[in-house]
Amino acid sequence: MSVILELALRANTINIETLEPRTIRECKRVILDWLACTISGSQTHLVDSLKCALPGELSAAGVCSIVGDHRKASPRTAALINGTSSHIVEFDDIFRDALYHPGSPVIAAGIAVGQYRNLSGLDFMKAVIHGYEVSTRIGSAVQPAHYKHWHTTGTVGCFGAAAAAAASLGLASPQYAHALATSATFAAGLREAFQADCMSKPLHAGRAAEAGVFSALLAKEGFTGAPAILEGPAGFGVAMVQGDVDWDSALEGLGVDFNIEKVTLKNHGCCGHNFAAIDAILALKRERRFSWKEVEHIEIETYKTALQVVGRMEVETVFEARFSLLYTVAHALVHGAVRLDAFQEDRLHDPAVRTVMDRISLMVNDDLDAAYPGKRGALVRVTYNGGQKAEFIQRFRHGDPEEPLTDVEVTSKFLELTSPVTGEKKALLIQECVHNLEHTTLANLISTFQNDQ
């Protein structure tokens, strides 16, 4: 039996009505988190450009809702736009072992096809869980080698979106497998896209969502995919990992243990490779009560991939700032946090932040590097106030499963990102609907955030 078919068979054993309350709770948390990111991202110039590049695709007579827009579109186009919107502000969730942002493609696909199928809230959550469980396992199996060149959210995200869409459509396992197999042929997204100041990175999430939706709709109509697309001699593993892949690990625990319970919810509005160092500098600031003016030098030790992705020294744009350890740590020290306001124009050129950046040095820590990707740690040493020294090791990021965000923190983040767009009253209505999702319909949830003006 092919790996793809085995994945589909095991995923189709998931019974939403018998899941543990904690699994449902985490599903609601990731949906709320996705909405926060998508509502905020929907108001950006990048999304406006994307819509303009789709002439004739959006209208009041469409089928599926576009977050932040009164117009609607086909399931494919809705997934593309909403998936892209969800990845723009760099606040979307992470599955650490897969080096992957599952929510962006999975929930975008699940909402699009779920609305098309008029799903209940419970069945929508089931589709989301399918997407997380299938894709996080494929992603974990191919890492860390896959991440050398590929943006996992754009590649593995196709499988997650296809699984969510297949579950929304109620596909039997053979059709479900064909949806996954076809989506694999669309998998793309190069890491070079986040080494430069460009708009391609969030588009990877949207394209993955679109690919998954299209693949599932094709499978519903009898379209077939290659059964051995993962493990075959010219399949995903050979082409995009270039080494042996333990595909049995991608099957382990599927339908029994739920990876959606192990997702990282972001506490900082930047690349997740920055997080441990930000957490560490904030912990030192709380413990030692120094100000940025007293700091003479900061030494950050972390894992090699972090320095490859966010070790940039020159920061002039918002994109570069979100992918800079120097900038984000300096901003955290000066302003106490790294939220949306960290990337406003005045903050990018804040003399205090720039002064602290000049006092930071970066290096690889062998122990932390050996623990990657299962642990994303950082060791921060500070010299301050005439030679006093302090250090703090953050072995897990705040928001990781070992140190999860509290419900209060998740709500605070949701309101921070959503209220400026919707108003606080509407934001609270959205939040309440998500919390009661098993007792309502997806259409009711969509009505809380759909822009009807």
C-alpha positions as CSV (number, residue, x, y, z in Angstrom):
1,M,0.0,0.0,0.0
2,S,1.3,3.4,-0.9
3,V,2.2,6.0,1.8
4,I,-0.4,8.4,0.4
5,L,-3.2,5.8,0.6
6,E,-2.2,4.8,4.1
7,L,-2.3,8.5,5.2
8,A,-5.8,8.8,3.8
9,L,-7.1,5.7,5.4
10,R,-5.8,6.6,8.8
11,A,-7.0,10.2,8.5
12,N,-10.5,9.0,7.7
13,T,-10.6,7.1,11.0
14,I,-10.7,10.5,12.9
15,N,-14.1,10.9,14.6
16,I,-14.6,14.4,15.6
17,E,-17.4,13.5,18.1
18,T,-15.0,11.2,20.2
19,L,-12.0,13.6,20.3
20,E,-10.7,14.7,23.7
21,P,-11.8,18.2,24.8
22,R,-8.2,19.3,24.7
23,T,-8.0,18.5,21.0
24,I,-11.1,20.6,20.3
25,R,-9.8,23.4,22.5
26,E,-6.5,23.6,20.5
27,C,-8.4,23.5,17.3
28,K,-10.4,26.5,18.3
29,R,-7.3,28.3,19.4
30,V,-5.5,27.8,16.0
31,I,-8.7,28.9,14.2
32,L,-8.9,32.1,16.3
33,D,-5.2,32.7,15.8
34,W,-5.6,32.2,12.0
35,L,-8.5,34.7,11.9
36,A,-6.4,37.3,13.8
37,C,-3.5,37.0,11.3
38,T,-5.8,36.9,8.2
39,I,-8.0,39.8,9.2
40,S,-4.9,41.9,9.9
41,G,-3.1,40.8,6.7
42,S,-6.2,41.3,4.6
43,Q,-5.7,45.1,4.8
44,T,-2.2,45.2,3.3
45,H,-1.1,46.5,-0.1
46,L,0.2,43.1,-0.9
47,V,-3.3,41.6,-0.8
48,D,-4.7,44.6,-2.8
49,S,-2.1,43.8,-5.5
50,L,-3.1,40.1,-5.5
51,K,-6.7,40.9,-6.0
52,C,-6.0,43.3,-8.8
53,A,-4.0,40.5,-10.5
54,L,-7.2,38.4,-10.5
55,P,-9.5,40.4,-12.8
56,G,-13.0,38.9,-13.0
57,E,-12.4,36.5,-10.2
58,L,-14.1,38.4,-7.4
59,S,-17.8,39.5,-7.4
60,A,-20.7,39.8,-5.1
61,A,-22.2,36.7,-6.7
62,G,-19.2,34.4,-5.8
63,V,-19.4,31.3,-3.6
64,C,-16.8,31.8,-0.9
65,S,-15.9,34.7,1.3
66,I,-12.8,36.8,1.1
67,V,-11.7,38.0,4.5
68,G,-11.9,41.8,4.7
69,D,-13.8,42.2,1.4
70,H,-17.5,42.3,0.5
71,R,-16.9,40.3,-2.7
72,K,-16.7,36.6,-3.0
73,A,-14.9,34.1,-5.2
74,S,-14.6,30.5,-6.2
75,P,-13.2,28.1,-3.5
76,R,-9.8,28.1,-5.2
77,T,-9.5,31.9,-5.4
78,A,-10.8,32.4,-1.9
79,A,-8.2,29.9,-0.6
80,L,-5.5,31.7,-2.5
81,I,-6.3,35.2,-1.2
82,N,-7.1,34.2,2.4
83,G,-4.1,31.9,2.6
84,T,-1.8,34.7,1.5
85,S,-3.4,37.2,3.8
86,S,-2.8,34.9,6.8
87,H,0.9,34.7,6.3
88,I,1.7,38.4,5.8
89,V,2.1,39.8,9.3
90,E,4.3,36.9,10.4
91,F,2.1,36.1,13.4
92,D,0.8,32.7,12.1
93,D,1.2,29.4,14.0
94,I,4.2,27.0,13.7
95,F,4.6,23.2,13.9
96,R,8.2,23.2,15.1
97,D,9.3,19.7,14.0
98,A,8.1,20.3,10.4
99,L,9.5,23.8,10.2
100,Y,6.1,24.7,9.0
101,H,3.2,27.1,9.4
102,P,0.2,24.8,9.1
103,G,-2.7,27.2,9.8
104,S,-2.1,29.5,6.8
105,P,-2.8,26.9,4.0
106,V,-4.9,24.4,6.0
107,I,-7.5,26.8,7.5
108,A,-7.7,28.8,4.3
109,A,-8.6,25.7,2.4
110,G,-10.9,24.4,5.1
111,I,-12.9,27.6,5.2
112,A,-13.2,27.9,1.4
113,V,-14.4,24.3,0.8
114,G,-16.4,24.3,4.1
115,Q,-18.4,27.3,3.0
116,Y,-18.9,25.8,-0.4
117,R,-20.2,22.6,1.3
118,N,-22.2,24.6,4.0
119,L,-20.5,22.6,6.8
120,S,-21.4,22.7,10.5
121,G,-18.9,24.2,12.8
122,L,-18.0,20.7,14.0
123,D,-17.3,19.3,10.5
124,F,-15.2,22.4,9.8
125,M,-13.1,21.7,12.8
126,K,-12.8,18.1,11.7
127,A,-11.4,19.3,8.3
128,V,-8.9,21.6,10.0
129,I,-7.7,18.7,12.2
130,H,-7.3,16.5,9.1
131,G,-5.1,19.1,7.5
132,Y,-2.9,19.6,10.5
133,E,-2.5,15.9,11.2
134,V,-1.6,14.8,7.7
135,S,0.7,17.7,6.8
136,T,2.6,18.0,10.0
137,R,3.6,14.3,9.8
138,I,4.7,14.6,6.2
139,G,6.6,17.8,7.1
140,S,8.3,16.2,10.1
141,A,9.4,13.2,8.0
142,V,11.2,15.3,5.4
143,Q,13.0,17.7,7.9
144,P,15.5,19.1,8.4
145,A,16.9,18.3,4.9
146,H,13.9,19.7,3.1
147,Y,14.2,23.1,4.6
148,K,17.7,23.6,3.1
149,H,16.1,24.9,-0.1
150,W,12.3,24.7,0.3
151,H,9.8,26.8,2.2
152,T,7.7,24.1,3.9
153,T,4.6,26.1,4.1
154,G,4.5,26.3,0.3
155,T,5.4,22.7,-0.2
156,V,4.0,20.6,2.6
157,G,1.2,23.1,2.9
158,C,-0.3,21.7,-0.3
159,F,-0.9,18.3,1.5
160,G,-2.5,20.0,4.5
161,A,-4.8,22.1,2.3
162,A,-5.7,19.0,0.3
163,A,-6.4,17.0,3.4
164,A,-8.7,19.7,4.8
165,A,-10.5,20.1,1.5
166,A,-10.8,16.3,1.1
167,A,-12.3,16.0,4.6
168,S,-14.7,18.9,3.9
169,L,-15.9,17.1,0.7
170,G,-16.3,13.9,2.6
171,L,-14.0,12.0,0.2
172,A,-13.6,8.3,0.6
173,S,-10.0,7.2,1.2
174,P,-9.1,6.3,-2.4
175,Q,-10.3,9.8,-3.6
176,Y,-8.7,11.4,-0.6
177,A,-5.4,9.8,-1.5
178,H,-5.7,11.1,-5.1
179,A,-6.2,14.6,-3.8
180,L,-3.0,14.3,-1.7
181,A,-1.1,12.8,-4.6
182,T,-2.2,15.5,-7.1
183,S,-1.4,18.3,-4.6
184,A,2.2,17.0,-4.3
185,T,2.8,17.9,-8.0
186,F,2.0,21.5,-7.2
187,A,4.3,21.7,-4.2
188,A,6.7,24.7,-4.5
189,G,8.2,27.6,-2.6
190,L,11.9,28.4,-2.5
191,R,13.6,29.7,0.7
192,E,15.3,32.3,-1.4
193,A,11.9,34.1,-1.2
194,F,12.6,35.1,2.4
195,Q,16.2,36.0,1.9
196,A,15.2,39.1,0.0
197,D,12.7,41.9,0.4
198,C,9.9,40.6,-1.8
199,M,6.2,39.6,-1.6
200,S,6.6,36.0,-2.7
201,K,6.8,34.3,0.8
202,P,3.2,34.9,1.9
203,L,2.0,33.9,-1.6
204,H,3.5,30.5,-1.0
205,A,0.9,29.9,1.7
206,G,-1.9,31.1,-0.6
207,R,-0.8,29.0,-3.5
208,A,-0.6,25.9,-1.2
209,A,-4.1,26.5,-0.1
210,E,-5.3,26.9,-3.6
211,A,-3.5,23.8,-4.8
212,G,-5.0,21.7,-2.1
213,V,-8.5,22.9,-2.8
214,F,-8.1,22.3,-6.6
215,S,-6.6,18.8,-6.0
216,A,-9.5,17.8,-3.8
217,L,-12.1,19.1,-6.1
218,L,-10.5,17.2,-9.0
219,A,-10.4,14.0,-6.9
220,K,-14.1,14.4,-6.2
221,E,-14.7,14.3,-10.0
222,G,-12.6,11.2,-10.5
223,F,-9.2,12.8,-11.2
224,T,-6.3,10.5,-10.2
225,G,-2.8,11.1,-8.8
226,A,0.3,9.0,-8.7
227,P,0.0,6.5,-5.8
228,A,3.8,6.5,-5.0
229,I,4.1,10.3,-5.3
230,L,5.9,10.5,-1.9
231,E,8.2,7.4,-1.8
232,G,8.6,6.7,-5.6
233,P,11.9,6.9,-7.4
234,A,11.0,10.3,-8.9
235,G,8.6,11.3,-6.1
236,F,8.5,14.1,-3.5
237,G,11.1,12.5,-1.2
238,V,13.8,12.0,-3.8
239,A,13.2,15.3,-5.5
240,M,12.8,17.6,-2.5
241,V,14.8,15.9,0.2
242,Q,17.5,14.2,-1.9
243,G,18.0,11.5,0.7
244,D,16.3,8.7,2.5
245,V,13.0,9.5,4.2
246,D,11.4,7.4,6.9
247,W,7.9,7.4,5.6
248,D,6.7,5.1,8.4
249,S,7.3,8.1,10.7
250,A,4.7,10.1,8.7
251,L,2.1,7.4,9.6
252,E,2.9,7.1,13.3
253,G,0.1,8.1,15.6
254,L,-2.1,9.5,12.9
255,G,-5.7,9.3,14.1
256,V,-4.6,8.5,17.7
257,D,-2.2,11.3,18.8
258,F,-3.0,14.8,17.6
259,N,-0.2,17.2,16.5
260,I,-2.7,20.1,16.6
261,E,-2.2,19.9,20.3
262,K,1.6,20.6,19.8
263,V,1.4,23.8,17.7
264,T,3.4,26.9,18.6
265,L,1.3,30.1,18.7
266,K,3.4,33.1,18.1
267,N,3.9,35.7,20.7
268,H,6.1,38.0,18.6
269,G,5.3,39.5,15.1
270,C,8.3,38.2,13.3
271,C,10.1,35.1,12.1
272,G,10.0,32.3,14.7
273,H,13.8,31.8,14.6
274,N,14.0,35.1,16.5
275,F,11.8,34.1,19.4
276,A,14.0,32.4,21.9
277,A,16.5,35.3,21.9
278,I,13.7,37.8,22.3
279,D,12.3,35.8,25.2
280,A,15.7,35.6,26.8
281,I,16.5,39.3,26.6
282,L,13.0,40.1,28.0
283,A,13.6,37.7,30.9
284,L,17.0,39.3,31.7
285,K,15.5,42.7,31.5
286,R,12.8,41.7,34.1
287,E,15.3,40.0,36.4
288,R,18.1,42.5,36.3
289,R,16.0,45.7,35.7
290,F,18.6,47.3,33.4
291,S,17.6,49.7,30.6
292,W,18.9,49.7,27.1
293,K,21.1,52.7,27.9
294,E,23.0,50.6,30.4
295,V,23.7,47.7,28.0
296,E,27.3,47.6,26.8
297,H,27.2,44.3,24.8
298,I,24.8,41.5,24.0
299,E,26.0,38.1,22.9
300,I,23.5,35.7,21.3
301,E,24.2,32.1,20.8
302,T,21.7,29.9,19.0
303,Y,21.3,27.2,16.4
304,K,22.8,27.5,12.9
305,T,19.6,27.7,10.9
306,A,18.5,30.7,12.9
307,L,21.6,32.6,11.9
308,Q,21.2,31.6,8.3
309,V,17.6,32.8,8.2
310,V,17.6,35.8,10.6
311,G,21.2,36.7,11.0
312,R,21.1,39.7,8.7
313,M,23.1,42.7,9.8
314,E,21.6,45.4,7.5
315,V,18.0,46.3,8.2
316,E,16.2,49.0,6.1
317,T,12.7,47.5,5.4
318,V,9.9,45.9,7.3
319,F,10.7,42.6,5.7
320,E,14.3,42.8,6.7
321,A,13.4,43.8,10.2
322,R,11.1,40.8,10.7
323,F,13.9,38.5,9.6
324,S,16.6,40.1,11.8
325,L,17.8,38.9,15.2
326,L,19.6,42.1,15.8
327,Y,16.6,44.3,15.1
328,T,14.0,42.2,17.0
329,V,16.1,41.7,20.1
330,A,17.1,45.3,20.1
331,H,13.5,46.4,19.7
332,A,12.4,44.1,22.5
333,L,15.0,45.6,24.9
334,V,14.1,49.2,24.0
335,H,10.4,48.9,23.7
336,G,9.5,45.8,25.8
337,A,7.9,43.8,23.0
338,V,7.9,42.9,19.3
339,R,4.4,43.4,18.1
340,L,2.9,45.1,15.0
341,D,4.1,48.5,16.1
342,A,7.7,47.2,15.9
343,F,7.5,47.5,12.2
344,Q,6.2,51.0,11.8
345,E,8.4,53.4,9.9
346,D,9.5,55.4,13.0
347,R,10.5,52.3,14.8
348,L,12.6,51.0,11.9
349,H,14.8,54.0,12.3
350,D,14.6,54.5,16.0
351,P,18.1,55.7,17.2
352,A,17.8,53.7,20.4
353,V,17.1,50.5,18.6
354,R,19.9,51.2,16.1
355,T,22.3,51.8,19.0
356,V,21.5,48.5,20.6
357,M,21.8,46.7,17.3
358,D,25.4,47.8,17.1
359,R,26.1,46.2,20.4
360,I,25.0,42.7,19.5
361,S,27.1,39.8,18.3
362,L,25.8,36.5,17.0
363,M,27.3,33.0,17.1
364,V,26.3,29.3,16.8
365,N,26.0,27.3,20.0
366,D,26.8,23.6,19.3
367,D,24.5,22.2,21.9
368,L,21.5,24.3,20.8
369,D,22.3,23.4,17.2
370,A,22.3,19.7,18.0
371,A,18.9,20.1,19.7
372,Y,17.4,21.7,16.5
373,P,14.7,21.4,15.2
374,G,13.0,19.7,18.2
375,K,14.1,22.6,20.4
376,R,14.6,26.2,19.2
377,G,16.8,27.7,22.0
378,A,19.0,30.7,22.5
379,L,21.6,31.7,25.1
380,V,21.8,35.5,25.7
381,R,24.7,37.1,27.6
382,V,24.5,40.8,28.6
383,T,27.2,43.1,29.8
384,Y,25.8,46.2,31.4
385,N,26.3,49.0,33.8
386,G,30.0,49.2,34.0
387,G,30.9,45.5,33.4
388,Q,28.1,43.6,35.2
389,K,27.3,40.3,33.4
390,A,24.1,38.2,33.2
391,E,23.0,35.4,31.0
392,F,19.8,33.5,30.3
393,I,19.2,30.3,28.3
394,Q,15.8,30.0,26.7
395,R,15.5,26.4,25.6
396,F,11.9,26.7,24.3
397,R,10.1,29.7,22.9
398,H,7.2,31.2,24.8
399,G,4.3,29.8,22.7
400,D,5.9,26.4,22.2
401,P,4.0,23.3,23.5
402,E,6.3,23.3,26.5
403,E,5.5,26.9,27.3
404,P,2.2,27.6,25.6
405,L,0.4,30.9,25.4
406,T,-2.3,31.2,28.0
407,D,-5.9,31.8,26.8
408,V,-5.6,35.3,28.0
409,E,-2.5,35.9,25.8
410,V,-4.2,34.3,22.8
411,T,-7.2,36.6,23.3
412,S,-5.0,39.6,23.7
413,K,-3.2,38.9,20.5
414,F,-6.5,38.3,18.7
415,L,-7.9,41.6,19.8
416,E,-4.7,43.5,19.1
417,L,-4.6,42.2,15.5
418,T,-8.3,42.3,14.8
419,S,-9.9,45.2,16.5
420,P,-8.1,47.9,14.4
421,V,-9.8,46.4,11.4
422,T,-13.2,45.2,12.7
423,G,-13.7,47.3,15.8
424,E,-13.6,45.8,19.2
425,K,-17.3,44.9,19.4
426,K,-17.1,42.8,16.2
427,A,-13.8,41.2,17.2
428,L,-15.4,40.0,20.5
429,L,-18.3,38.6,18.5
430,I,-15.9,36.6,16.3
431,Q,-14.1,35.3,19.3
432,E,-17.3,34.2,21.0
433,C,-18.4,32.4,17.8
434,V,-15.1,30.5,17.6
435,H,-15.4,29.5,21.3
436,N,-18.8,28.0,20.5
437,L,-18.0,26.6,17.1
438,E,-19.2,23.0,17.8
439,H,-22.7,24.5,18.5
440,T,-23.0,26.6,15.4
441,T,-22.3,26.5,11.7
442,L,-19.3,27.7,9.6
443,A,-21.7,30.1,7.8
444,N,-22.5,31.8,11.2
445,L,-18.8,32.2,11.9
446,I,-18.1,33.7,8.5
447,S,-21.0,36.1,9.0
448,T,-19.2,37.6,12.0
449,F,-16.2,38.7,10.0
450,Q,-17.5,39.1,6.5
451,N,-17.4,42.7,5.3
452,D,-20.8,43.3,3.9
453,Q,-20.3,47.0,3.1
